[in-house]
Each structure stands twice: as structure tokens, then as C-alpha cells.
């Protein structure tokens, strides 16, 4: 069970919990790199103007200021100042700025992954923290970006999530062109407003969304009904195309979106069967998405919310007339780890990386013990040396409290033995060749059951 943080919304893990988080991070990193994504890191702060130029998230941004200004008076941050500094609330907006500033040094299409902390000033609850780690992958083009990358991104994320110690999951995928074209086809011109209303469907229900569409956007009963009918379509194959066309709406943008979503779902059925669904209720609230949009839920843990989301953005990054369209997805690592720990879905095999404690016969043997430890470490075996030459029983108890499985003994004649303190088995050993079993060499993270 994860320990409750003393400051709400800012989780801290105990060592054994941190090992689970590191396993998740390492697994994601290895998967991303296998697919050719390069790692970058951007600064923690951006200007307010940069952060707020897209989307509606200003109430959640943490401003940054010193406690005192140069004159020693209390600092007063001007929230309206676009040059004021604030902590980034996601990794996509900073990445867009990074691409523009470094375009002359990057090879396009640029494939990047980024694993960093972000900060968001929302009400803490399970799955929602104020400081949390995200893991993003994106592909960005110069001028254009083939749609095939939308398909690839979804497949990479499905592979990465499948390698984690988590329950089954579903990538719920829609296309903003499909939705916007449909709304336009039924006469609702404020398509962004309709998307924001539909995005609230799971939180407030169909009846309240219908009221929003009618009261705020002027929709008729028929228009609201059709918009909601579109949002109910959900299939695990490409049959959603016929279901949409059966609604009788005609629009060129709708057809383009249908074709793009069909390509993603068709590839997923072949390469990630059972992991992806076409879900036409998915809207994504941020305004910068222009095509494919994705949200991901854990099966049986849907109340946790989306653990991975993102999509296509064609106009987030630009430099003069030069456009940098992209597509990317972001995994909520902290949200995932919190659920893994709270539900005991996976555990680390021990609480420390150390596999061996080298015991001391006497305080004078400390230097010789360090030589033994160096030999073991040289072969990749994590090793500690006891700090004091206490009775062997106490040194064994110390190793047990630390979660160290093996204790190394050397007698006065220079003979070596290693003891598995779990089973009590003790055998002769040579520091130049002895190695624990593969299961004990490194910390393992295993799934429950």
C-alpha cells in the first residue's frame, strides 16, 4: 500500500515503492528507444504567455516568483504578464517551444520521448496529484507529417503499456475531424464548443450535455440528439464507419476523419488485438488537437480516469510560415504507479538493490571486506559492507531488516562462505566467480497472483 503523502497532492514513495516506479520508467524508456525515439528534457518553467496560448487551463498553472524582490519587498506576481514564469502543466507545450527554438539542429520527422515531472494546481484525489511524472512520445514533422505516424504512435503505446505490471487496458480512439465534420454537417458551427460539451459526457451524463448544447450553443433537440447519438458509437473494429454513415450526415471533413480513424483501428486490430477501440465519445478538451485523439483506461479501474492521452496537433508549433505538425501521447506515470501500489497489483522482490552484505569479523577486516565487495560489484552484484564488527547474528538481522538476501563471511584463514538468510543455506564461495541466481541478482517487480 502506498504511503499517504504529508503534503496533499505531492506524492513521495518509500524505497520499495520507488523500485516499482523505476521499473515502470525503465520499461517505458526501453520500449520507446526500441522504436527509435530519442530522449530530451526541457526546463521546468515556461513563460505564462507560452503556457496559456492554447487551451483553457489557466486556473491550474502554478506561477513562479521569488519571496522577495531586489528591494527586499514582498514579490507580487502579475498574472496578466505574459513574460512571468510558471511551472509547466504538461510536456507538450514545452516540447512545441523546444522544436521551434531548435529546428535548425533537429532531423525531421523528429521522434522524441520525454519523462519528467509536471505541476498542475487541481484538487488532489486518487489519480490526480499536483506534482506528477508524465512519459510522452511524439513525432513532429517539418511542414507535413504523414498520417501513418498516428497509427504508429498508438501501436507503440499499446506495446509499452502491455509490458507494464498493470491490468488490461483499452485505448479509446476518436478523430476530431470526424466529430467536427459531423457537427458541421448537422448545422452546429461552434464545433469547438460542442467538443467541450461532449468531453463532459462521462462526468455529467447525456441529459445535462444535451441541456448544455441547447442552452449554450443554441442546438435544437434534433441536433443535440444526433450529437449524442454519434458519441454512443463504440466498436472494436471498423464497423463504426457504417454506424456513422447510417446517421445520414454528409460532410467532407467527416469523411476525412472517418478514413483516418478507420486506418488506425484497422492496424490495431491486426497488431494490437483487443487493446484498441473506436470510441466516438472521446473529444479531449484542449483546443490544439486537430485529428486523432486518444484516451486510455484500465479495465476494471475506469473510475481512475485516463492513464494515457493525446493525439494529433497540426498547428501547435510554428515559426513564421513554417509549421511543425505532430502527433503524440502522454502516459500518466504517477497515476499508474499510485494505482499499482494502492491495489497491490505489483511488488518489488526486495526493498533495496543490494544483493549481498559483506560481514566483518573484526573492525580491522573492513578494508579486506571492501576488496571483496569491489570484486562482486565489478561483476554487477550490488554489495554493501557492514559498518561494525558486531556478532554475526546481529549482522544477519541487519541484512534481514534491509531486505538483503545474502550475507558474505570470511574466516581468519581467508576462506569465504555466503549464506542465503531466507533458507539458511550456506556454501563455499569465491568472490571472483560466485554469482547469485538470476532471480536474486537484480530487484524484480512481479505482478500479483
Secondary structure as UniProt FT lines:
FT   TURN            8..9
FT   HELIX           15..34
FT   TURN            35..36
FT   STRAND          38..39
FT   STRAND          45..47
FT   HELIX           48..51
FT   HELIX           58..60
FT   STRAND          63..64
FT   TURN            70..71
FT   TURN            79..80
FT   TURN            82..83
FT   STRAND          85..87
FT   HELIX           92..102
FT   HELIX           103..105
FT   STRAND          110..119
FT   TURN            126..127
FT   STRAND          131..140
FT   HELIX           148..162
FT   STRAND          169..175
FT   HELIX           176..185
FT   TURN            186..187
FT   HELIX           191..198
FT   TURN            199..200
FT   HELIX           201..204
FT   HELIX           206..217
FT   HELIX           221..231
FT   STRAND          234..235
FT   TURN            238..239
FT   HELIX           240..245
FT   TURN            246..248
FT   HELIX           252..271
FT   TURN            273..274
FT   STRAND          276..279
FT   TURN            280..281
FT   TURN            287..288
FT   STRAND          292..298
FT   TURN            299..300
FT   HELIX           302..304
FT   STRAND          308..319
FT   TURN            320..321
FT   STRAND          322..332
FT   HELIX           333..342
FT   TURN            343..344
FT   STRAND          346..348
FT   STRAND          356..358
FT   HELIX           363..365
FT   HELIX           366..378
FT   TURN            379..380
FT   STRAND          383..385
FT   HELIX           392..402
FT   STRAND          406..410
FT   TURN            412..413
FT   STRAND          416..420
FT   TURN            421..423
FT   STRAND          426..428
FT   TURN            431..433
FT   HELIX           438..441
FT   STRAND          445..447
//
